[in-house]
Amino acid sequence: MKNLTSIKWGILGPGKIAGKFAKDLLKVPHAIPYAVASTRVDRAVSFAKEYHFQKHFGSYESMLADPGLDVVYVATPHVFHHQNTLMCLQAGKAVLCEKPFAMNLSLVEEMIALAKQKNVFLMEALWTRFLPHFLYVLNIVQKQTLGKLLSLEADFGMNVPFDANSRLYDKSLGGGGLLDVGIYPVFASLLFLDYPAEIQAEADFASTGVDSRCEMFFKHHGNATSKLYCSTTKRTPTEAKLIFEKGTIIINSRFHEPTTVTVGSVNGTETIDFHYQTNGYYYEAAHVIDCLQKGLKESPLMNFENSLNLIKLLDAVRLKIGLNYENN
Ligand SMILES: NC(=O)c1ccc[n+]([C@@H]2O[C@H](COP(=O)([O-])OP(=O)(O)OC[C@H]3O[C@@H](n4cnc5c(N)ncnc54)[C@H](OP(=O)(O)O)[C@@H]3O)[C@@H](O)[C@H]2O)c1
């Protein structure tokens, strides 16, 4: 039996987000920066050097054959998540895979089925779920401290110059605002409310056929509503506003990453500072380590049902706006 006191991490696809994640990983107790794999060995070498990983590999297969490796962070573009996760699971390695988990529901179902078959841990890297300010707000929602939640408004807009070959605008890489940043407002809606009973959505498209603006309106059970917005061409506050029967909460800009929360009630208005010391990826990595140390195969916080509902809802929104990657 392996000693899982310390967990040896591997990075698959050492690009932009992997760098931010690795920087946080260095601060996480019991995390060992162990291996980096890239299709380009020079990239693996320089990443391993910069973030103090012990080993580097010029192919994903060679890293996955290393018996010392415990868990792999999959950080490639969306369209590769399914294939890369299956590779890791086949090799018996636990997986933390970037969002969106895969391009559609049936691919996510396949990943989860293999994780269950191999009895290996798998989790979607929806890092926001583990941030203390999100847990704080979720607690208020669940305990109904301010009464029932009536509505959520959340946006995530950034202004990224058009480049047909970039990950954000290239349809063959799964580009578009909804899957890249719209996923955060959609996730917040699922977490704080429930899977909507009614879904409306409309969008604008870039010349490459991916969404550059998407607006969504959900009606939830019990008549609560979500009004959500995302854009790749307009910078927006990127806030989340929750209206309750007896107060309001604003998760301040940018709501999906380390930030502050302003709570308004009959007692007045208070802004809570969570004194973050990291990029925020620290918390999801620490959670994965906790799960692995306990022998869990599924996260209790970001479980398979959460990921299935998220991709199902993203599929439903894509259907409404006519965004189809499958025929690309
Ligand atoms: N959680 C967050 O805050 C956050 C933030 C940004 C992005 N993300 C997610 O992280 C994922 C990666 O985003 P990123 O911006 O970090 O990506 P990136 O830097 O463009 O690429 C990451 C790695 O993916 C592989 N890759 C890139 N383009 C490829 C292509 N055309 N064909 C084959 N492989 C390719 C490369 O791996 P090799 O080095 O092995 O070739 C590259 O090092 C996305 O799914 C995104 O949604 C999450």
The ligand as an ORCA input file, in Angstrom:
! r2SCAN-3c Opt
* xyz 0 1
  N      -9.332     27.728    -13.501
  C      -8.998     28.854    -14.107
  O      -8.922     29.927    -13.505
  C      -8.648     28.821    -15.548
  C      -8.069     29.935    -16.146
  C      -7.670     29.839    -17.466
  C      -7.888     28.665    -18.169
  N      -8.500     27.612    -17.562
  C      -8.737     26.357    -18.295
  O      -7.493     25.714    -18.490
  C      -7.441     25.109    -19.765
  C      -6.142     25.532    -20.430
  O      -6.113     26.927    -20.626
  P      -4.723     27.729    -20.861
  O      -5.114     29.107    -21.215
  O      -3.806     27.491    -19.742
  O      -4.204     26.965    -22.168
  P      -2.862     27.164    -22.973
  O      -1.843     27.879    -22.154
  O      -3.202     27.728    -24.314
  O      -2.402     25.647    -23.235
  C      -2.096     24.768    -22.180
  C      -1.432     23.533    -22.746
  O      -2.345     22.835    -23.576
  C      -1.671     22.284    -24.700
  N      -2.182     22.926    -25.934
  C      -2.410     24.236    -26.147
  N      -2.846     24.443    -27.412
  C      -2.897     23.229    -27.979
  C      -3.255     22.769    -29.285
  N      -3.657     23.628    -30.245
  N      -3.184     21.453    -29.535
  C      -2.768     20.578    -28.594
  N      -2.410     20.964    -27.331
  C      -2.475     22.259    -27.050
  C      -0.200     22.589    -24.532
  O       0.350     21.483    -23.870
  P       1.787     20.905    -24.258
  O       2.755     21.841    -23.576
  O       1.763     19.548    -23.715
  O       1.891     20.957    -25.751
  C      -0.213     23.805    -23.613
  O       0.948     23.896    -22.843
  C      -8.715     25.515    -20.498
  O      -9.584     24.426    -20.570
  C      -9.328     26.622    -19.651
  O     -10.744     26.554    -19.566
  C      -8.859     27.673    -16.270
*
